[in-house]
Amino acid sequence: MAEKLAPEKRHSFLHNGQEVFEWDQTLEEVNMYINLPPNVHSKQFYCKIQSRHVELGIKGNPPYLNHELTCPVKTDSSFWTLEDGIMHITLQKRDKGQTWASPIQGQGRLDPYSTDLEQKRLMLQRFQEENPGFDFSQAQFSGNCPDPRTFMGGIHSD
């Protein structure tokens, strides 16, 4: 049932009409997807993930992305992979349940309506995680959605 509450689609960050990356999030992770240029060997790509910063590109060239992250991440459980021409960066949120309006600080932020939809989806993911025998995939909120991190005593760690 939890897969029913997974992100339905990725968000796109565009700059000058060009897609820079796509992204989505869960309670615990923010995922970034970058289309790689063709004819560059996989060993030429690099990605450095720090607590509040990400840098990636092709070795020997200026970085493709070199930005502060919106929120801090756990560097020991964040990682990146290359597959089918896409760099997939998995950023483990330091604060589980926090709704990110964008992975990159000040860039490509979701509008308030989309941010609210994300927060509602994450709240339902939290309910599903805490109550695995129930199906929250059709649940809806009327009015403002509470913050998944703090609602009813906050998220409980295992």
DSSP file with accessible surface (Angstrom, degrees, kcal/mol):
  #  RESIDUE AA STRUCTURE BP1 BP2  ACC     N-H-->O    O-->H-N    N-H-->O    O-->H-N    TCO  KAPPA ALPHA  PHI   PSI    X-CA   Y-CA   Z-CA
    1    1 A M    >         0   0   82      0, 0.0     3,-1.3     0, 0.0     4,-0.4   0.000 360.0 360.0 360.0 -29.3    0.0    0.0    0.0
    2    2 A A  G >   +     0   0   63      1,-0.3     3,-1.7     2,-0.2     4,-0.2   0.846 360.0  63.8 -60.8 -32.9    2.9    2.4    0.6
    3    3 A E  G >  S+     0   0  142      1,-0.3     3,-1.2     2,-0.2    -1,-0.3   0.787  91.4  65.7 -63.7 -22.8    3.7    2.4   -3.1
    4    4 A K  G <  S+     0   0  114     -3,-1.3    -1,-0.3     1,-0.2    -2,-0.2   0.753 102.9  47.4 -66.9 -22.8    0.3    4.0   -3.7
    5    5 A L  G <  S+     0   0    9     -3,-1.7    -1,-0.2    -4,-0.4    -2,-0.2   0.302  86.9 115.9-101.6   7.8    1.6    7.1   -1.7
    6    6 A A  S <  S-     0   0   39     -3,-1.2    20,-0.1    -4,-0.2    -3,-0.0  -0.295  86.9 -70.7 -67.9 161.6    4.9    7.3   -3.6
    7    7 A P        -     0   0   30      0, 0.0    -1,-0.2     0, 0.0     3,-0.1  -0.303  40.7-152.0 -55.8 132.6    5.5   10.4   -5.7
    8    8 A E  S    S-     0   0  186      1,-0.2     2,-0.3    -3,-0.1    -2,-0.1   0.830  73.7  -1.5 -75.8 -35.7    3.2   10.3   -8.8
    9    9 A K  S    S-     0   0  155     14,-0.0     2,-0.2    -3,-0.0    -1,-0.2  -0.982  76.4-103.8-150.9 161.8    5.6   12.3  -10.9
   10   10 A R        -     0   0   91     -2,-0.3     2,-0.3    -3,-0.1    14,-0.2  -0.594  30.3-124.7 -86.9 151.1    8.9   14.1  -10.8
   11   11 A H  E     -A   23   0A  24     12,-3.5    12,-2.4    -2,-0.2     2,-0.4  -0.713  24.7-139.9 -89.4 145.1    9.2   17.9  -10.5
   12   12 A S  E     -A   22   0A  61     -2,-0.3     2,-0.6    10,-0.2    10,-0.2  -0.884   6.2-154.2-109.2 137.3   11.3   19.5  -13.2
   13   13 A F  E     -A   21   0A  20      8,-2.9     7,-3.2    -2,-0.4     8,-1.2  -0.958  20.7-171.5-107.5 116.7   13.8   22.4  -12.6
   14   14 A L  E     -A   19   0A  99     -2,-0.6     2,-0.4     5,-0.2     5,-0.2  -0.860  12.5-171.7-108.9 144.5   14.2   24.4  -15.8
   15   15 A H  E >  S-A   18   0A 102      3,-2.8     3,-2.0    -2,-0.4    -2,-0.0  -0.983  78.9 -12.9-135.7 122.9   16.7   27.2  -16.5
   16   16 A N  T 3  S-     0   0  142     -2,-0.4     3,-0.1     1,-0.3    -1,-0.1   0.880 129.9 -55.1  52.5  39.8   16.4   29.2  -19.7
   17   17 A G  T 3  S+     0   0   68      1,-0.2     2,-0.4     0, 0.0    -1,-0.3   0.430 116.4 112.9  78.9  -2.3   13.9   26.6  -21.0
   18   18 A Q  E <  S-A   15   0A 143     -3,-2.0    -3,-2.8     1,-0.0     2,-0.4  -0.862  72.2-116.6-105.1 138.3   16.4   23.7  -20.5
   19   19 A E  E     +A   14   0A  62     -2,-0.4    -5,-0.2    -5,-0.2     3,-0.1  -0.577  29.3 179.1 -72.9 124.4   15.8   21.0  -18.0
   20   20 A V  E     -     0   0A  21     -7,-3.2     2,-0.3     1,-0.4    15,-0.2   0.857  64.7 -33.1 -89.2 -46.8   18.6   21.0  -15.3
   21   21 A F  E     -A   13   0A   0     -8,-1.2    -8,-2.9    13,-0.1    -1,-0.4  -0.979  50.1-129.0-163.0 165.2   17.2   18.1  -13.3
   22   22 A E  E     -AB  12  33A  48     11,-2.4    11,-3.0    -2,-0.3     2,-0.3  -0.852  30.7-179.6-113.6 159.3   14.1   16.4  -12.1
   23   23 A W  E     +AB  11  32A   2    -12,-2.4   -12,-3.5    -2,-0.3     2,-0.3  -0.991  15.6 176.3-156.3 159.7   13.4   15.5   -8.5
   24   24 A D  E     - B   0  31A  18      7,-1.9     7,-2.8    -2,-0.3     2,-0.3  -0.909  15.7-145.2-150.8 176.7   11.0   13.9   -6.1
   25   25 A Q  E     - B   0  30A   0     -2,-0.3     5,-0.2     5,-0.2     2,-0.2  -0.988  10.4-169.2-149.5 157.1   10.8   13.2   -2.4
   26   26 A T        -     0   0   35      3,-2.8    71,-0.2    -2,-0.3    96,-0.1  -0.665  54.7 -81.4-125.4-174.3    9.6   10.7    0.2
   27   27 A L  S    S+     0   0    4     -2,-0.2    70,-3.2     1,-0.2    71,-0.3   0.877 130.1  25.0 -56.7 -36.7    9.5   11.0    4.0
   28   28 A E  S    S+     0   0   72     68,-0.2    65,-2.7    69,-0.1     2,-0.3   0.637 120.4  43.2-106.2 -18.7   13.2   10.1    4.2
   29   29 A E  E     - C   0  92A  55     63,-0.2    -3,-2.8    44,-0.0     2,-0.4  -0.935  49.0-152.8-135.8 154.9   14.8   11.0    0.9
   30   30 A V  E     -BC  25  91A   0     61,-2.4    61,-3.2    -2,-0.3     2,-0.5  -0.995  24.8-158.2-119.2 128.5   15.0   13.6   -1.9
   31   31 A N  E     -BC  24  90A  10     -7,-2.8    -7,-1.9    -2,-0.4     2,-0.4  -0.936   5.7-166.3-111.8 131.0   16.0   12.1   -5.3
   32   32 A M  E     -BC  23  89A   0     57,-2.6    57,-2.8    -2,-0.5     2,-0.4  -0.929   2.3-162.3-114.7 141.7   17.5   14.1   -8.1
   33   33 A Y  E     -BC  22  88A  27    -11,-3.0   -11,-2.4    -2,-0.4     2,-0.5  -0.986   7.0-175.4-128.2 119.2   17.7   12.9  -11.7
   34   34 A I  E     - C   0  87A   4     53,-2.5    53,-3.0    -2,-0.4     2,-0.4  -0.966  23.8-131.6-118.9 123.8   20.2   14.5  -14.1
   35   35 A N  E     - C   0  86A  96     -2,-0.5    51,-0.2    51,-0.2    50,-0.1  -0.599  29.0-137.3 -71.1 128.0   20.3   13.4  -17.8
   36   36 A L        -     0   0   32     49,-3.0    -1,-0.0    -2,-0.4     4,-0.0  -0.601  17.0-106.4 -89.6 149.3   23.9   12.8  -18.7
   37   37 A P    >   -     0   0   62      0, 0.0     3,-0.6     0, 0.0    -1,-0.1  -0.420  42.2-108.8 -69.5 147.9   25.5   14.0  -22.0
   38   38 A P  T 3  S+     0   0  104      0, 0.0     3,-0.1     0, 0.0     0, 0.0  -0.271  93.6  29.4 -73.1 163.0   26.2   11.2  -24.5
   39   39 A N  T 3  S+     0   0  170      1,-0.2     2,-0.5    -2,-0.0     0, 0.0   0.746  85.3 120.8  63.0  26.4   29.6    9.9  -25.4
   40   40 A V    <   -     0   0   48     -3,-0.6    -1,-0.2    -4,-0.0     5,-0.1  -0.992  66.8-119.5-118.9 125.3   31.2   10.6  -22.0
   41   41 A H    >   -     0   0  119     -2,-0.5     3,-2.3     1,-0.1     4,-0.4  -0.339  20.4-122.0 -63.6 142.2   32.6    7.6  -20.1
   42   42 A S  G >  S+     0   0   65      1,-0.3     3,-1.3     2,-0.2    -1,-0.1   0.797 109.4  64.2 -58.1 -29.8   30.9    7.0  -16.8
   43   43 A K  G 3  S+     0   0  149      1,-0.2    -1,-0.3    15,-0.0    -2,-0.1   0.640  92.0  66.4 -71.1 -11.4   34.3    7.3  -14.9
   44   44 A Q  G <  S+     0   0   86     -3,-2.3    15,-3.4    14,-0.1    -1,-0.2   0.666  85.5  86.5 -81.6 -18.1   34.5   10.9  -16.0
   45   45 A F  E <   -E   58   0B  13     -3,-1.3     2,-0.3    -4,-0.4    13,-0.2  -0.556  56.2-177.7 -84.4 148.7   31.4   12.0  -13.9
   46   46 A Y  E     -E   57   0B  33     11,-2.3    11,-1.8    -2,-0.2     2,-0.3  -0.966  12.1-170.2-139.9 158.9   31.7   12.9  -10.2
   47   47 A C  E     -E   56   0B  13     -2,-0.3     2,-0.5     9,-0.2     9,-0.2  -0.945   4.2-165.0-150.0 126.6   29.3   14.0   -7.4
   48   48 A K  E     -E   55   0B 117      7,-3.4     7,-2.1    -2,-0.3     2,-0.6  -0.975   7.6-166.7-115.0 121.6   30.3   15.4   -4.0
   49   49 A I  E     +E   54   0B  31     -2,-0.5     2,-0.3     5,-0.2     5,-0.2  -0.946  11.2 173.2-112.2 119.9   27.5   15.4   -1.4
   50   50 A Q  E >   -E   53   0B 112      3,-3.2     3,-0.8    -2,-0.6    23,-0.1  -0.723  50.4 -89.5-115.4 173.0   28.1   17.4    1.8
   51   51 A S  T 3  S+     0   0   52      1,-0.3    22,-2.1    -2,-0.3    43,-0.1   0.854 122.9   6.0 -52.8 -40.3   25.7   18.1    4.6
   52   52 A R  T 3  S+     0   0  104     20,-0.2    17,-2.4     1,-0.0     2,-0.3   0.101 124.2  65.0-131.6  22.8   24.3   21.3    2.9
   53   53 A H  E <   -EF  50  68B  28     -3,-0.8    -3,-3.2    15,-0.3     2,-0.4  -1.000  50.4-166.9-150.0 145.1   26.0   21.3   -0.5
   54   54 A V  E     +EF  49  67B   0     13,-2.6    13,-2.1    -2,-0.3     2,-0.4  -0.997   7.4 178.8-133.5 138.1   26.1   19.3   -3.7
   55   55 A E  E     +EF  48  66B  41     -7,-2.1    -7,-3.4    -2,-0.4     2,-0.3  -0.997  10.7 160.9-136.0 134.8   28.6   19.5   -6.6
   56   56 A L  E     +EF  47  65B   5      9,-2.5     8,-2.1    -2,-0.4     9,-1.8  -0.989  12.3 106.3-151.2 156.3   28.6   17.4   -9.7
   57   57 A G  E     -E   46   0B   4    -11,-1.8   -11,-2.3    -2,-0.3     2,-0.5  -0.983  65.3 -47.5 171.5-157.9   30.0   17.4  -13.2
   58   58 A I  E >   -E   45   0B  39      4,-0.4     3,-1.9    -2,-0.3   -13,-0.2  -0.920  63.9-103.0-108.2 129.2   32.5   16.0  -15.6
   59   59 A K  T 3  S+     0   0  110    -15,-3.4    -1,-0.0    -2,-0.5   -15,-0.0  -0.184 106.6  22.9 -52.5 138.2   36.1   15.8  -14.3
   60   60 A G  T 3  S+     0   0   87      1,-0.3    -1,-0.3    -3,-0.0   -16,-0.0   0.462 110.5  87.6  84.3   0.6   38.3   18.6  -15.7
   61   61 A N  S <  S-     0   0   95     -3,-1.9    -1,-0.3     1,-0.1     3,-0.1  -0.863  91.4 -83.7-124.3 162.7   35.4   20.9  -16.5
   62   62 A P        -     0   0  109      0, 0.0    -4,-0.4     0, 0.0    -1,-0.1  -0.326  64.3 -88.6 -60.4 148.4   33.5   23.5  -14.4
   63   63 A P        -     0   0   50      0, 0.0    -6,-0.3     0, 0.0     3,-0.2  -0.278  22.7-146.0 -62.3 145.4   30.8   21.9  -12.3
   64   64 A Y  S    S+     0   0  115     -8,-2.1     2,-0.4     1,-0.3    -7,-0.2   0.893  92.3  15.9 -73.3 -45.8   27.4   21.3  -13.8
   65   65 A L  E     +F   56   0B   6     -9,-1.8    -9,-2.5     2,-0.0    -1,-0.3  -0.998  62.7 162.5-127.6 137.3   25.8   22.0  -10.4
   66   66 A N  E     +F   55   0B  76     -2,-0.4     2,-0.3   -11,-0.2   -11,-0.2  -0.633  34.2 133.4-152.4  80.6   27.6   23.5   -7.4
   67   67 A H  E     -F   54   0B  67    -13,-2.1   -13,-2.6    -2,-0.1     2,-0.2  -0.931  57.4-103.1-138.8 157.9   24.9   24.7   -5.0
   68   68 A E  E     -F   53   0B  90     -2,-0.3    37,-2.4   -15,-0.2   -15,-0.3  -0.524  42.9-120.4 -73.6 144.1   23.7   24.8   -1.4
   69   69 A L  B     -G  104   0C   0    -17,-2.4    35,-0.3    35,-0.2    -1,-0.1  -0.550  15.1-122.1 -82.8 155.0   21.0   22.3   -0.5
   70   70 A T  S    S+     0   0   27     33,-2.3    34,-0.1    32,-0.3    -1,-0.1   0.884  94.2   8.6 -62.8 -40.1   17.6   23.6    0.8
   71   71 A C  S    S-     0   0   11     32,-0.3    -1,-0.1   -20,-0.1    34,-0.1  -0.932  93.1 -86.4-138.9 160.2   18.0   21.5    4.0
   72   72 A P        -     0   0    6      0, 0.0    22,-1.9     0, 0.0    23,-0.5  -0.312  40.9-158.5 -71.5 152.8   20.8   19.4    5.6
   73   73 A V  E     -D   93   0A   5    -22,-2.1     2,-0.8    20,-0.2    20,-0.2  -0.849  27.1-105.5-125.2 162.8   21.2   15.7    4.6
   74   74 A K  E >   -D   92   0A  92     18,-2.7     3,-0.9    -2,-0.3    18,-0.5  -0.811  30.9-165.2 -86.7 108.8   22.9   12.7    6.2
   75   75 A T  E >  S+     0   0A  73     -2,-0.8     3,-0.8     1,-0.2    -1,-0.2   0.834  81.4  62.4 -70.0 -29.3   26.1   12.3    4.2
   76   76 A D  E 3  S+     0   0A 144      1,-0.2    -1,-0.2    -3,-0.1    -2,-0.0   0.717 114.2  33.5 -71.6 -17.7   26.8    8.8    5.4
   77   77 A S  E <  S+     0   0A  46     -3,-0.9     2,-0.3    15,-0.1    -1,-0.2   0.244  98.9  95.1-121.3  14.4   23.6    7.5    3.8
   78   78 A S  E <   +     0   0A  15     -3,-0.8     2,-0.3    -4,-0.3    13,-0.2  -0.812  51.0 156.9-100.0 145.6   23.3    9.8    0.8
   79   79 A F  E     -D   90   0A 100     11,-2.0    11,-3.2    -2,-0.3     2,-0.3  -0.949  30.2-133.1-158.0 173.2   24.8    8.4   -2.5
   80   80 A W  E     -D   89   0A  87     -2,-0.3     2,-0.3     9,-0.2     9,-0.2  -0.976  15.6-174.2-138.8 151.7   24.7    8.7   -6.3
   81   81 A T  E     -D   88   0A  56      7,-2.3     7,-2.8    -2,-0.3     2,-0.4  -0.945  18.4-136.5-138.9 160.5   24.5    6.2   -9.1
   82   82 A L  E     +D   87   0A  54     -2,-0.3     2,-0.3     5,-0.2     5,-0.2  -0.985  34.2 154.2-118.9 128.5   24.7    6.2  -12.9
   83   83 A E  E >   -D   86   0A 131      3,-2.4     3,-1.4    -2,-0.4    -2,-0.1  -0.931  62.7  -9.1-157.4 132.0   22.2    4.1  -14.9
   84   84 A D  T 3  S-     0   0  148     -2,-0.3     3,-0.1     1,-0.3    -1,-0.0   0.863 128.0 -50.1  51.3  42.5   20.8    4.3  -18.4
   85   85 A G  T 3  S+     0   0   45      1,-0.2   -49,-3.0   -50,-0.1     2,-0.4   0.673 117.0 108.6  76.1  16.4   22.2    7.8  -19.1
   86   86 A I  E <   -CD  35  83A  46     -3,-1.4    -3,-2.4   -51,-0.2     2,-0.6  -0.987  60.3-144.3-129.7 133.1   20.9    9.3  -15.8
   87   87 A M  E     -CD  34  82A   1    -53,-3.0   -53,-2.5    -2,-0.4     2,-0.6  -0.878  20.9-162.6 -89.8 121.7   22.7   10.3  -12.7
   88   88 A H  E     -CD  33  81A  48     -7,-2.8    -7,-2.3    -2,-0.6     2,-0.5  -0.948   3.7-167.4-109.1 118.0   20.5    9.5   -9.7
   89   89 A I  E     -CD  32  80A   0    -57,-2.8   -57,-2.6    -2,-0.6     2,-0.6  -0.933   3.8-161.5-108.0 123.3   21.4   11.3   -6.5
   90   90 A T  E     -CD  31  79A   3    -11,-3.2   -11,-2.0    -2,-0.5     2,-0.6  -0.935   5.6-167.4-106.8 113.8   19.7   10.1   -3.3
   91   91 A L  E     -C   30   0A   0    -61,-3.2   -61,-2.4    -2,-0.6     2,-0.6  -0.914  14.1-143.2-103.3 116.7   19.9   12.6   -0.5
   92   92 A Q  E     -CD  29  74A  27     -2,-0.6   -18,-2.7   -18,-0.5   -63,-0.2  -0.712  23.8-124.6 -81.1 116.7   18.9   11.2    2.9
   93   93 A K  E     - D   0  73A   2    -65,-2.7   -20,-0.2    -2,-0.6     3,-0.2  -0.374   8.5-150.4 -61.5 135.0   17.0   13.9    4.8
   94   94 A R  S    S+     0   0  132    -22,-1.9     2,-0.8     1,-0.3    -1,-0.2   0.884  95.2  47.8 -70.0 -37.0   18.5   14.8    8.2
   95   95 A D  S >  S-     0   0   57    -23,-0.5     3,-2.1     3,-0.0    -1,-0.3  -0.835  92.4-141.2-108.4  94.5   15.0   15.7    9.4
   96   96 A K  T 3  S+     0   0   47     -2,-0.8   -68,-0.2     1,-0.3    59,-0.2  -0.255  84.5  22.5 -54.5 135.6   12.7   12.9    8.3
   97   97 A G  T 3  S+     0   0    0    -70,-3.2    52,-0.3     1,-0.3    -1,-0.3   0.284  83.8 140.9  90.1  -8.8    9.3   14.1    7.1
   98   98 A Q    <   -     0   0   35     -3,-2.1     2,-0.6   -71,-0.3    -1,-0.3  -0.469  50.8-131.1 -69.7 132.7   10.5   17.6    6.3
   99   99 A T        -     0   0   26     -2,-0.2     2,-0.5    -3,-0.1    -1,-0.1  -0.775  18.7-154.4 -87.2 120.4    8.8   18.9    3.1
  100  100 A W        -     0   0    1     -2,-0.6    18,-0.0     1,-0.1   -75,-0.0  -0.821  13.2-162.9 -94.8 132.5   11.4   20.3    0.7
  101  101 A A  S    S-     0   0    7     -2,-0.5     9,-2.3     1,-0.3    -1,-0.1   0.637  82.3  -9.0 -84.8 -15.0   10.2   22.9   -1.8
  102  102 A S        -     0   0    0      7,-0.2    -1,-0.3     1,-0.1   -32,-0.3  -0.905  59.9-127.6-171.0 149.8   13.3   22.3   -3.9
  103  103 A P  S    S+     0   0    0      0, 0.0   -33,-2.3     0, 0.0     2,-0.5   0.876  97.7  61.8 -70.6 -34.6   16.6   20.4   -3.5
  104  104 A I  B >  S-G   69   0C   1      3,-0.4     3,-2.0   -35,-0.3   -35,-0.2  -0.810  96.4-111.7-100.2 127.3   18.7   23.4   -4.4
  105  105 A Q  T 3  S-     0   0  104    -37,-2.4   -37,-0.2    -2,-0.5     3,-0.1  -0.310  97.0  -3.2 -59.6 124.0   18.4   26.5   -2.1
  106  106 A G  T 3  S+     0   0   56      1,-0.1     2,-0.4    -4,-0.1    -1,-0.3   0.533 111.2 105.4  76.1   6.2   16.7   29.4   -4.0
  107  107 A Q  S <  S-     0   0   70     -3,-2.0    -3,-0.4     1,-0.1    -1,-0.1  -0.973  86.5 -13.2-125.4 129.8   16.4   27.5   -7.3
  108  108 A G  S    S-     0   0   32     -2,-0.4    -1,-0.1     1,-0.2    -4,-0.0   0.809  77.0-175.0  61.2  34.9   13.3   26.0   -8.8
  109  109 A R        -     0   0  154     -7,-0.1    -7,-0.2     1,-0.1    -1,-0.2  -0.317  27.1-111.9 -64.7 143.8   11.1   26.2   -5.8
  110  110 A L        -     0   0   24     -9,-2.3    -1,-0.1     1,-0.1    -9,-0.0  -0.428  36.3-105.9 -67.4 150.4    7.6   24.6   -6.0
  111  111 A D     >  -     0   0   83     -2,-0.1     4,-2.6     1,-0.1     5,-0.2  -0.297  37.7 -99.8 -71.3 162.5    4.7   27.0   -5.9
  112  112 A P  H  > S+     0   0  115      0, 0.0     4,-2.3     0, 0.0     5,-0.2   0.873 122.9  52.6 -55.6 -37.3    2.8   27.1   -2.6
  113  113 A Y  H  > S+     0   0  161      2,-0.2     4,-2.2     1,-0.2     5,-0.1   0.946 111.9  44.5 -64.2 -47.1    0.0   24.9   -4.0
  114  114 A S  H  > S+     0   0   31      2,-0.2     4,-2.3     1,-0.2    -1,-0.2   0.884 111.8  53.5 -65.4 -36.7    2.4   22.2   -5.1
  115  115 A T  H  X S+     0   0   32     -4,-2.6     4,-2.5     2,-0.2    -1,-0.2   0.920 108.4  50.3 -63.4 -41.3    4.3   22.4   -1.8
  116  116 A D  H  X S+     0   0   45     -4,-2.3     4,-2.5    -5,-0.2    -2,-0.2   0.916 109.2  51.0 -62.9 -41.8    1.0   21.9    0.1
  117  117 A L  H  X S+     0   0   76     -4,-2.2     4,-2.4     1,-0.2    -1,-0.2   0.907 110.4  49.6 -61.7 -41.3    0.3   18.8   -2.1
  118  118 A E  H  X S+     0   0   15     -4,-2.3     4,-2.7     2,-0.2    -2,-0.2   0.922 110.0  50.5 -62.2 -44.3    3.7   17.5   -1.3
  119  119 A Q  H  X S+     0   0   41     -4,-2.5     4,-2.3     1,-0.2    -2,-0.2   0.916 110.8  49.1 -62.5 -40.4    3.2   18.0    2.4
  120  120 A K  H  X S+     0   0   44     -4,-2.5     4,-2.3     2,-0.2    -1,-0.2   0.921 111.3  49.4 -64.3 -42.6   -0.1   16.3    2.3
  121  121 A R  H  X S+     0   0   28     -4,-2.4     4,-2.2     1,-0.2    -2,-0.2   0.927 112.0  48.2 -64.0 -41.4    1.4   13.3    0.4
  122  122 A L  H  X S+     0   0    0     -4,-2.7     4,-2.3     2,-0.2    -1,-0.2   0.884 109.2  53.8 -66.5 -36.5    4.2   13.1    3.0
  123  123 A M  H  X S+     0   0    0     -4,-2.3     4,-2.5     2,-0.2    -1,-0.2   0.926 109.4  47.8 -62.8 -42.7    1.7   13.2    5.8
  124  124 A L  H  X S+     0   0   17     -4,-2.3     4,-2.6     2,-0.2    -2,-0.2   0.881 109.0  54.1 -66.7 -35.0   -0.2   10.3    4.3
  125  125 A Q  H  X S+     0   0   26     -4,-2.2     4,-2.6     2,-0.2    -1,-0.2   0.915 108.5  50.1 -61.7 -41.4    3.1    8.4    3.9
  126  126 A R  H  X S+     0   0    4     -4,-2.3     4,-2.4     2,-0.2    -2,-0.2   0.938 110.5  48.5 -62.2 -47.2    3.7    9.0    7.6
  127  127 A F  H  X S+     0   0   39     -4,-2.5     4,-1.5     1,-0.2    -2,-0.2   0.924 112.6  49.3 -57.8 -43.4    0.3    7.7    8.5
  128  128 A Q  H  < S+     0   0   10     -4,-2.6    -2,-0.2     1,-0.2    -1,-0.2   0.911 111.0  49.5 -63.5 -42.5    0.8    4.6    6.3
  129  129 A E  H  < S+     0   0   85     -4,-2.6    -1,-0.2     1,-0.2    -2,-0.2   0.895 115.5  42.8 -63.7 -39.7    4.2    3.9    7.9
  130  130 A E  H  < S+     0   0   70     -4,-2.4    -1,-0.2     1,-0.3    -2,-0.2   0.675 125.1  35.0 -81.7 -17.9    2.8    4.2   11.4
  131  131 A N    ><  +     0   0   62     -4,-1.5     3,-2.1    -5,-0.2    -1,-0.3  -0.578  67.6 171.0-134.7  70.6   -0.3    2.2   10.6
  132  132 A P  T 3  S+     0   0   98      0, 0.0    -1,-0.1     0, 0.0  -130,-0.1   0.709  72.6  62.9 -63.5 -17.7    0.7   -0.5    8.0
  133  133 A G  T 3  S+     0   0   68      2,-0.0     2,-0.3  -132,-0.0    -5,-0.1   0.561  94.8  74.4 -82.8  -5.7   -2.6   -2.3    8.2
  134  134 A F  S <  S-     0   0  133     -3,-2.1     2,-0.7    -6,-0.2    -3,-0.1  -0.761  74.6-134.2-108.6 155.0   -4.6    0.6    6.8
  135  135 A D        +     0   0   74     -2,-0.3     3,-0.3     1,-0.1    -2,-0.0  -0.915  26.4 168.7-110.4 109.5   -4.8    2.0    3.3
  136  136 A F    >   +     0   0   44     -2,-0.7     3,-1.6     1,-0.2    -1,-0.1   0.292  46.5 108.2 -99.3   8.2   -4.5    5.8    3.3
  137  137 A S  T 3  S+     0   0   24      1,-0.3    -1,-0.2   -13,-0.0   -13,-0.0   0.760  85.8  38.9 -63.6 -23.8   -4.1    6.1   -0.5
  138  138 A Q  T 3  S+     0   0  158     -3,-0.3    -1,-0.3     2,-0.1    -2,-0.1   0.383  90.3 119.8-104.4   3.4   -7.5    7.6   -1.0
  139  139 A A    <   -     0   0   40     -3,-1.6     2,-0.3   -15,-0.0   -15,-0.1  -0.320  43.3-165.8 -69.1 151.6   -7.5    9.8    2.2
  140  140 A Q        -     0   0  177    -16,-0.0     2,-0.4    -2,-0.0    -2,-0.1  -0.970  14.4-134.9-136.7 152.9   -7.8   13.6    1.8
  141  141 A F        -     0   0   50     -2,-0.3     2,-0.5     2,-0.1     4,-0.1  -0.860  10.6-151.6-103.3 140.8   -7.2   16.6    4.0
  142  142 A S        -     0   0  119     -2,-0.4     2,-0.1     2,-0.1    -2,-0.0  -0.958  69.4  -8.2-108.5 128.7   -9.7   19.4    4.2
  143  143 A G  S    S-     0   0   54     -2,-0.5     2,-0.1     2,-0.0    -2,-0.1  -0.475 119.4  -3.1  86.3-156.9   -8.0   22.7    5.1
  144  144 A N        -     0   0  159     -2,-0.1    -2,-0.1     1,-0.1   -28,-0.0  -0.435  68.2-130.2 -75.2 141.6   -4.4   23.0    6.0
  145  145 A C        -     0   0   11     -2,-0.1    -1,-0.1    -4,-0.1   -25,-0.1  -0.730  24.2-119.9 -89.3 136.0   -2.2   19.9    6.4
  146  146 A P        -     0   0   38      0, 0.0   -23,-0.1     0, 0.0    -1,-0.1  -0.305  36.8 -91.0 -69.4 161.3   -0.2   19.6    9.6
  147  147 A D    >>  -     0   0   40      1,-0.2     4,-2.2   -24,-0.0     3,-1.1  -0.605  29.9-142.4 -72.8 123.1    3.6   19.3    9.4
  148  148 A P  T 34 S+     0   0    0      0, 0.0    -1,-0.2     0, 0.0   -50,-0.1   0.776  97.3  59.0 -60.1 -25.0    4.5   15.6    9.2
  149  149 A R  T 34 S+     0   0   86    -52,-0.3     6,-1.1     1,-0.1   -51,-0.1   0.816 120.4  21.4 -73.0 -30.6    7.5   16.2   11.4
  150  150 A T  T X4 S+     0   0   94     -3,-1.1     3,-1.0     4,-0.2     4,-0.3   0.598  85.7 121.8-117.8 -13.5    5.6   17.5   14.4
  151  151 A F  G >< S-     0   0   63     -4,-2.2     3,-1.3     1,-0.2     0, 0.0  -0.262  89.4  -5.6 -60.0 133.7    2.0   16.4   14.2
  152  152 A M  G 3  S-     0   0  145      1,-0.3    -1,-0.2     3,-0.0    -2,-0.0   0.897 143.5 -35.1  49.2  51.1    0.8   14.3   17.2
  153  153 A G  G <  S-     0   0   70     -3,-1.0    -1,-0.3     2,-0.0    -2,-0.2   0.454 103.4 -96.6  89.0  -0.7    4.2   14.2   18.9
  154  154 A G    <   -     0   0    7     -3,-1.3     2,-0.3    -4,-0.3    -4,-0.2  -0.131  62.3 -34.1  85.8 178.7    6.3   14.0   15.7
  155  155 A I        -     0   0   33     -6,-1.1     2,-0.5   -59,-0.2   -59,-0.1  -0.589  58.0-139.3 -79.3 133.8    7.9   11.2   13.8
  156  156 A H        -     0   0  122     -2,-0.3     2,-0.2     1,-0.0    -2,-0.1  -0.804  13.2-137.0 -97.6 129.3    9.1    8.3   16.0
  157  157 A S              0   0  114     -2,-0.5    -1,-0.0     1,-0.1     0, 0.0  -0.510 360.0 360.0 -82.0 154.6   12.4    6.7   15.1
  158  158 A D              0   0  202     -2,-0.2    -1,-0.1     0, 0.0     0, 0.0  -0.298 360.0 360.0 -69.5 360.0   12.8    2.9   15.1
